[in-house]
């Protein structure tokens, strides 16, 4: 292939070449002149289009492989429940997206960011396919060139007509929508020449490539619309030695020594009997704090009817997930009274079936039960037996715990499960009328007799920080020795009175499931009071929850995208191999037509033919062959720039306008045009008048003046003057041209830009820091923050939050639209270039296009492709070339600008895909809801506020000479007890800033809402009143410690009736026989009330009970 400089003579005029040397060489006796020849190659495979094929294959197949590899490497098996095939079966690929660091806040308020990488790869594949579609069309041209060469070998085969050739050049040279439309319009003609197979195949192939490339774009947009980002929390392993587990501390109780009593280190014998932890009051306090939920080190959890001990708030474990070893207790209770002997007739009618007084439980196997030491049961149902509340243990045939705890047994070591029997008594006559509780009723008391199986468990528990809940993973029976130690506080009746008090609301309200409640509270108390016997140990499987960004991608769309990319790459390979196997025609080039003229060369006929099918320059070169005698060598060049003669002083110009045909008629089209300098040397370059076919058919470029200069007169074909085309100036200064392409470009690009800006304005997040000042503030901060539409409305951490990044969808849409609209914009540029070309063609002295410039401009404005721009830039960079008219430069700059702008938008789209982040935050969103979360005073319960009568008059009833509150209002009293025990389903007590308030309970289901509500609260401040009272004077008893003397009277504190009692006295020795009761007394002014009638106008008419705040006295 000759270099470009070989085609450019010096700026001096070349020597004259006679017409005979160019048009009619004389025969010589010398050897036959060298000729080009087409020869068949003996090889069956010649490489052609290798670089183009590799480019398409690596880009498309590489991107598809990257997407599949990313899915394989980053798929989330936890969500899909397996590998890639499981995701395919579920219809959704779930992958872990790259996310930014999580914030250090609590889980419910944490934020994190993520980028959807697959959307970035999808957008990248769409842009790359758009770029490589031109290359693939160029490869397809090799296939068409093969068929064209084959058809040209046999004149009888169907071949291209001129219009078909022109359409094929436009279609294979650009692959644009307009070229396909023009070809389609031609094929739809009813009257046209038969299209050869190569024409149809080329058209179908280019149309398929165009459709496939835009199908990839549509799939990309579809994937943008369907893909979702999901924010979830996942446990990440942490290397840490955290002491969260619990294990028995042998140093506190002592070893498992079966020779003595269990936990013998804490058992002491005193004059009043055997005691457990007598001098260790902290152990009782720790157990009480644990059951009441105020122990900062240990917490009691009740899971699946099993009470377990877990670390408390001091351990600060809420941000970790872990497994621990701990202890648990499961209790099952039944009604023992059903198996006992009851008092026979006559009995009061009020006792009802199955509720008669129990006399003895011998037939149940417990002859000493109920346990008492004095008194009896008369036939009327009045019980004077001194039955106490006890939880008694059973070991074999022995019953223990009545007197000396585990010392009541011959051996205090029990098996696991252990058996206990329970007797609880309430000496409160108001309980007698309750017929709902399956208890034992006497005229003066109510008892509860139960038999319980207590199973002590070694528990493996797991804490879930996301759900903030404990889960029992595994249980096993504790050793009998450990069971014996753990039940020791119970056998010593350490928490029996607490249990009796806890069950009061259930007894009062007459609940039928009282034994299930008994079992649950026995398991809770049983474990709470073993808390002092445990010590902390290391936890296992420690994790910390971190926000994880997951991308959800539809399997069908993703595989369709990958499939299209692989089809694209396989198509390129198929065309490549077909072309290489068909590349068996070679053009023999004699050495006389080579640059150095040293040896003969061969050119691939397929390469040259492909150039003729993809670029108009070879046709231009054949129409304007030049007069340097090298047109033969140029005709076999592969580079289209080498096909056209061009000189640095441009003897021949290509104008546009009217020219005279061979019969004198005016025709609008291309015409040869020479400026004055060219005319001065005109005699050196005579025209090839003998090639009449070229002048009249291929390029009617001869103007009338030139025809006259050549000696051929213009004679009219008839005596009448024929109608002629004329070019005249219009009087209107504005004519609509290119309206439809302009509207398409403006509507598509401007509409998309407006949509993006509108979306940013409408959906900006006003609560984000970047948007506090609106759009301008976001511009200053460098980030737009918009609210994406979520698809999940579930509560916080227990469910997933999904969203779609709409701006990325709009960005991808804009990129695809601009790619399509660029063709229309280049078409609009052609209007501008055509205007300037017409102006330059009016004056022969103006700088106009040379043939090569015309060919380059046709392809550049016709395709706007990268190759056309590169070829034009290569030509412009030549040192020796014809002078470039300014509209050629302007058109080249315009098309280059459109191309760069199109792909800059594509790059910005990819940049936006890689830079945009999805941030998951939790925001309160106002909405209309009539939620009754607050509370207020109800007149229906207590009655109206009427100062003429007692407050809450409806609940005050007389009973045995006293006024009682809520005597028959069992539901209200039960609700109060349940609120204190934190089991009220409707109300819950919260202590905030030393104030106790009522808030909604768990059944209200308010956790997913944020709201304000009205409620009531109580703040109490207490002081030691004993410090201000008179105490027992010396001589003090020896057992009294200084400062703890017995109080005689509080007159000097202003309360002369405190302590309140009606009988008895305090002796100097410290023996107190006063009948002091546990009372909380109210003070209004100088009055004290609540001792006899809690709120009574009979004895204290001025005590109305309505003062606030009020003083109260409390003593035990």
PyMOL commands that set and color helices and strands:
alter all, ss='L'
color gray80, all
select helices_A, chain A and resi 4-7+19-22+50-74+77-80+84-90+107-109+117-153+162-174+177-187+197-226+250-253+264-266+281-292+313-315+336-339+349-351+362-364+405-408+429-433+480-486+488-491+496-502+504-509+514-528+531-533+555-582+591-593+605-614+617-623+631-634+640-643+676-680+682-684+692-698+704-709+739-762+769-771+775-781+796-798+806-842+851-863+866-876+886-915+939-942+953-955+970-980+1002-1004+1025-1028+1051-1053
alter helices_A, ss='H'
color red, helices_A
select strands_A, chain A and resi 37-40+92-96+98-99+113-115+228-237+245-248+267-270+273-276+298-303+306-311+320-335+341-342+358-360+390-395+398-400+418-426+440-441+446-464+469-477+534-537+540-554+585-589+601-604+653-660+666-673+801-803+918-919+956-959+962-965+987-992+995-1000+1017-1018+1030-1031+1047-1049+1079-1084+1087-1089+1111-1115
alter strands_A, ss='S'
color yellow, strands_A
deselect
rebuild
show_as cartoon
